[in-house]
Amino acid sequence: MGTFATFTLGVAAALGARAFAPALGRWARPAVRGAIKQGLILSQGAQVRAAGLREDLEDLVAEARAGVPAAPGTTAAPSTPAPSPNPSRN
């Protein structure tokens, strides 16, 4: 393909894209919005699952610590957490 033919093909593609861009934009916007919405839904679900796993892991660690005897000369950690100095943040 010669240089002129390549140039002509490029100009034709640009003009065609310009003619179809509004229609493509009207179709693409809802599709992109839907993809973003699905991504947000998946992200929220993953955050909920991660929080549940974190709680389960914290429970397992607390159970394991409760089963380990304290070393001589040290005090055992309290089994209940200390109350929060700011009760509104609980």
N, C-alpha and C positions, 0 to 999 in steps of 0.2 A: 504494500500500500504506500503510495507516495505521500509526501509531506502535505500537499494541498488536500488530498483526500482525507488524511488524518485530521487536518484542521477543520474541514467541512463537517466531518463526523462529530467532532467536538462541539462545534457551534450548533449543530442540529440537536445534539444531546442536551446542551444547555437550554436551548429554546424549548425543547420538549419537557424538560424538568420544570422550567418556569411555568409552563402551561398546566402541568399536572400537580404542581406543588400545593395549591389550595385544597384540591380534592384529597391528596395524600395526607395533608395536615389534618383535615377533618376526620379522616379515618385513623390516623396514627395517634392523635391526642387521647381518645378514649382507650385505645389499646395500651398506651404507655401508662395512663392513669390507673388502669386495672392491674397492670403488672406491679406498679408501686404499691397499690392497695394490698395485693396478695403478699408482697414482701413484708409489709408492716404487720399483717396478720401472722405470718410465720415467725417474725421476730418476737412478737408479743408471746406467742405460744412457747417459743424457746426460752424466753426469760422466765416464764412461769415454771417450766420444767426444771430449769437451772436452780431456781429458788427452792423447789421441792427437794432436789438432790442435795443442795447445800444444807438444808435442814436435816435431812437424813444422815448426812456425813457428820454434822455437828453432834447429833444424838449418839451416833456410834462412838465418836471420840469421847464424849462424856461418859458413856457406859464403860469404855475401856479404861479411862482414867479412874473411875470409881472402883474398878476391879484390881488396880495396881496398888500394892501396899506402899505407904509413905516411907521414904528413906529415914533411918534413925537420925534424930537431931533436926528434922525439918517438920514444919507443920503442914498438915494436909490442906489442900485448897477447899474452900467452902463448896458444898454441893449445890447451893442455890446462888444465883448471881446477886450481887449487891444491888439494892434499889437505886434507881436512877435519881440523881439530884434534881432533875427537872421532870416531874411526873407527866407533864403534857406531851413529852416525846416518846412515851411508851407505846 
